Amino acid sequence: MASGALTAKGPVGTVRDAMASPQAPAEPRPSAKSGGAHLVVKDLWKVFDHGGRRIEVLRGIDMDIEPGALVSIVGASGVGKSTLLHVLGTLDVPTRGNIAFDGVDVTSLSAGGLASFRNQSIGFVFQFHHLLPEFTALENVMMPGLIARWPRKECTARAVAMLERVGLYERLHHRPGELSGGEQQRVALARALLLSPRLLLGDEPTGNLDSRTGQDMHNLFFQLNRELGMTLLLVTHNSELAGRAYRKLRMIDGQVVEEK
């Protein structure tokens, strides 16, 4: 099973100990040795036709997110933050523009190639956990591995390790309805981490949690970023979460500007 600072029984302490620190300063810049993805976006547009009316949600966005960066994306409701995240995560296709993932233009991949790339390279955590209610925490976390046709034994071992990493080793066989909101969101995070993605995208991942549980989740996100080196982009309305990020981007009128 996984061990270390974030394991339920690791040498440094429990997950609760690791997440219990008060409001933390901004996270450090990513290491040059980071295993996270390098994301380069050029002239990204997303346009919708609504009853003959052209709605430009994303308007020529350019971004360069270095490997291992921890970036928050903020802005008023309805400015396109979720749309941007869905396009970056290849859940939606851009109207125009390019998204390069470690130098590979993912917008040029076939539907099958894109689905395989997404499952293996990108993790998602949404405001609503989207767990399958009839399955246990362990079975929910195993899903990406089963879809990727991992051997079941390997998939199970990896899922147990991920649940231990997020502090839920004692809750492996509980169904979502038997878990608290924070526990459900940690199951969703463990599921997102199962295939060791190089890019983790969070869309208001603590929006439905109380302040204490949300703070715990914030600390867990940042500690995972430091330990695993993944690139992390979080859309959020939470000022504390946004302020801790190494970079803070703001969406205004379909474009992205960097806040100093």
C-alpha positions in Angstrom: 0.0 0.0 0.0 1.0 3.6 -0.5 3.1 5.1 2.3 4.4 8.6 3.1 3.0 11.9 4.3 -0.4 11.3 3.0 -1.0 7.7 3.9 -3.5 6.8 6.5 -0.8 5.0 8.5 2.4 6.5 7.1 5.5 7.6 9.0 4.8 11.3 8.9 1.3 11.1 10.4 -2.3 10.8 9.3 -4.0 12.7 6.5 -5.9 14.7 9.1 -2.5 15.8 10.6 -1.2 16.7 7.2 -4.3 18.7 6.3 -4.8 20.4 9.7 -2.5 23.4 9.2 -4.1 26.9 9.3 -4.3 29.1 6.2 -1.2 28.5 4.2 0.9 30.8 2.1 1.0 30.5 -1.7 2.5 27.3 -2.9 6.0 27.2 -4.2 6.9 27.3 -7.9 7.0 23.9 -9.6 10.2 22.0 -9.7 12.1 21.6 -12.9 12.0 17.8 -12.2 8.2 17.8 -12.1 6.4 15.0 -13.8 3.4 17.1 -14.6 2.2 18.0 -18.1 3.2 21.1 -20.0 0.1 22.7 -21.4 0.3 25.2 -24.2 -3.0 26.8 -25.5 -3.0 29.1 -28.6 -5.9 31.2 -30.0 -8.6 29.0 -28.3 -12.2 29.9 -29.2 -15.5 28.3 -28.2 -18.5 29.7 -29.9 -22.1 28.6 -29.5 -25.1 29.3 -31.8 -28.1 30.0 -29.7 -31.2 30.6 -31.8 -29.2 32.3 -34.5 -27.3 34.4 -32.0 -23.5 33.9 -31.9 -22.2 33.5 -28.3 -18.4 33.7 -27.9 -17.6 32.1 -24.6 -13.9 31.6 -25.2 -12.3 34.4 -27.3 -8.7 33.7 -28.5 -7.2 32.4 -25.2 -3.4 31.9 -25.1 -1.9 30.1 -22.1 1.4 28.4 -21.2 1.1 26.3 -18.1 4.5 24.8 -17.1 4.9 21.2 -15.8 3.9 20.8 -12.2 2.3 24.3 -11.9 -0.5 24.8 -9.5 -2.9 27.4 -11.1 -6.2 28.8 -10.0 -8.8 30.2 -12.5 -11.2 32.7 -11.1 -13.9 35.1 -12.5 -17.5 36.0 -12.2 -20.2 33.4 -12.8 -21.0 32.8 -16.4 -17.7 34.0 -17.9 -16.8 30.6 -19.3 -14.5 29.1 -16.6 -16.1 25.7 -16.7 -16.2 25.7 -20.5 -12.5 26.5 -20.6 -11.8 23.5 -18.2 -14.0 21.2 -20.3 -12.2 22.2 -23.5 -8.8 21.9 -21.9 -9.7 18.5 -20.5 -11.0 17.4 -24.0 -14.5 16.8 -22.7 -15.6 19.4 -25.3 -14.0 20.5 -28.6 -12.9 24.1 -29.4 -14.4 26.0 -32.2 -10.9 27.1 -33.2 -7.4 26.9 -31.7 -4.8 24.4 -30.5 -4.1 22.6 -27.2 -0.7 21.1 -26.9 -0.1 18.5 -24.2 3.7 18.0 -23.9 4.0 19.1 -27.5 1.2 16.9 -28.9 -1.7 18.8 -30.4 -4.6 16.9 -28.8 -7.2 18.7 -31.0 -5.9 16.6 -33.9 -6.5 13.2 -32.3 -9.2 10.9 -33.5 -12.3 10.3 -31.2 -10.9 7.0 -30.1 -7.4 8.3 -29.6 -8.7 11.3 -27.7 -10.8 9.1 -25.3 -7.7 6.9 -24.6 -5.6 10.0 -24.0 -8.1 11.6 -21.7 -8.5 8.4 -19.6 -4.8 7.9 -19.2 -3.5 11.5 -18.9 -6.1 13.7 -17.3 -7.9 13.5 -14.0 -11.1 15.4 -13.2 -12.7 16.4 -9.9 -16.0 18.3 -10.2 -18.2 20.2 -7.8 -20.5 17.1 -7.8 -18.6 13.9 -7.2 -20.5 11.8 -9.7 -20.0 8.6 -7.8 -22.0 5.5 -8.8 -24.3 5.0 -5.8 -24.7 1.3 -6.1 -20.9 0.7 -5.9 -18.5 0.9 -3.0 -15.8 3.5 -2.6 -13.3 0.9 -3.8 -15.3 -0.1 -6.8 -15.9 3.6 -7.8 -12.1 4.3 -7.7 -11.4 1.1 -9.7 -13.6 2.3 -12.6 -10.9 4.1 -14.7 -8.6 1.1 -14.4 -11.3 -1.3 -15.5 -12.1 0.9 -18.5 -8.4 1.0 -19.4 -8.5 -2.9 -19.2 -6.1 -3.2 -16.3 -5.9 -6.6 -14.7 -8.4 -6.6 -11.9 -5.9 -7.6 -9.2 -3.7 -4.6 -10.2 -6.6 -2.3 -10.4 -7.8 -3.3 -7.0 -4.4 -2.8 -5.4 -4.0 0.6 -7.0 -7.4 1.7 -5.9 -6.8 0.6 -2.3 -3.5 2.6 -2.3 -5.2 5.7 -3.6 -8.0 5.5 -1.0 -5.4 5.1 1.6 -3.5 8.1 0.3 -6.6 10.3 0.7 -7.3 9.0 4.2 -10.2 6.6 3.4 -8.6 3.2 4.0 -11.2 2.4 6.6 -14.0 3.3 4.2 -13.2 1.0 1.3 -16.4 -0.9 1.3 -18.8 1.9 2.1 -21.2 3.1 -0.6 -21.5 6.9 -1.4 -24.7 7.2 0.7 -22.8 6.0 3.7 -20.1 8.7 3.4 -20.0 12.4 4.3 -19.8 15.0 1.5 -16.1 15.5 2.2 -15.5 11.7 2.1 -17.4 11.4 -1.2 -15.2 14.2 -2.7 -12.1 12.4 -1.6 -13.3 9.2 -3.2 -13.7 11.3 -6.4 -10.2 12.6 -6.0 -8.8 9.1 -5.5 -10.6 8.0 -8.7 -9.1 10.9 -10.6 -5.6 9.9 -9.4 -5.9 6.2 -10.2 -4.1 6.2 -13.5 -1.5 8.7 -12.4 -2.6 11.6 -14.6 -0.1 14.3 -15.4 -2.8 16.9 -15.5 -5.6 17.3 -12.8 -8.5 19.6 -13.5 -10.8 20.7 -10.7 -14.1 22.5 -11.4 -15.3 24.1 -8.1 -14.1 20.9 -6.3 -14.9 22.2 -2.8 -18.0 24.3 -3.8 -20.5 21.9 -2.0 -18.4 21.5 1.2 -18.5 23.3 4.4 -15.6 25.6 5.2 -13.6 23.2 7.4 -14.0 20.2 5.0 -13.2 22.5 2.1 -10.0 23.6 3.8 -9.1 20.0 4.3 -9.6 19.3 0.6 -7.5 22.4 -0.3 -4.6 21.1 1.7 -4.9 17.7 0.2 -4.9 19.1 -3.3 -1.7 21.1 -2.7 0.1 18.3 -0.9 -0.7 15.9 -3.7 0.6 18.5 -6.2 3.9 18.7 -4.3 4.3 14.9 -3.7 3.2 13.7 -7.2 4.3 16.6 -9.3 1.2 16.7 -11.4 0.1 19.9 -13.1 -3.1 21.2 -11.4 -5.7 23.7 -12.6 -8.5 24.6 -10.3 -11.6 26.7 -11.2 -12.9 28.2 -8.0 -14.8 31.0 -6.4 -12.9 30.3 -3.1 -10.5 33.2 -2.5 -8.4 31.2 0.0 -7.9 28.4 -2.5 -7.2 30.8 -5.3 -4.7 32.8 -3.2 -2.6 29.7 -2.4 -2.0 28.9 -6.0 1.4 29.5 -7.6 -0.4 31.3 -10.4 -3.8 33.0 -10.5 -5.6 33.5 -13.7 -8.8 35.6 -14.1 -11.3 35.2 -16.9 -12.9 38.4 -18.2 -15.0 38.6 -21.3 -13.9 35.2 -22.6 -10.2 35.9 -22.2 -7.7 35.0 -19.5 -5.4 37.5 -17.8 -2.8 36.8 -15.2 -3.1 38.4 -11.8 0.1 39.5 -10.1 
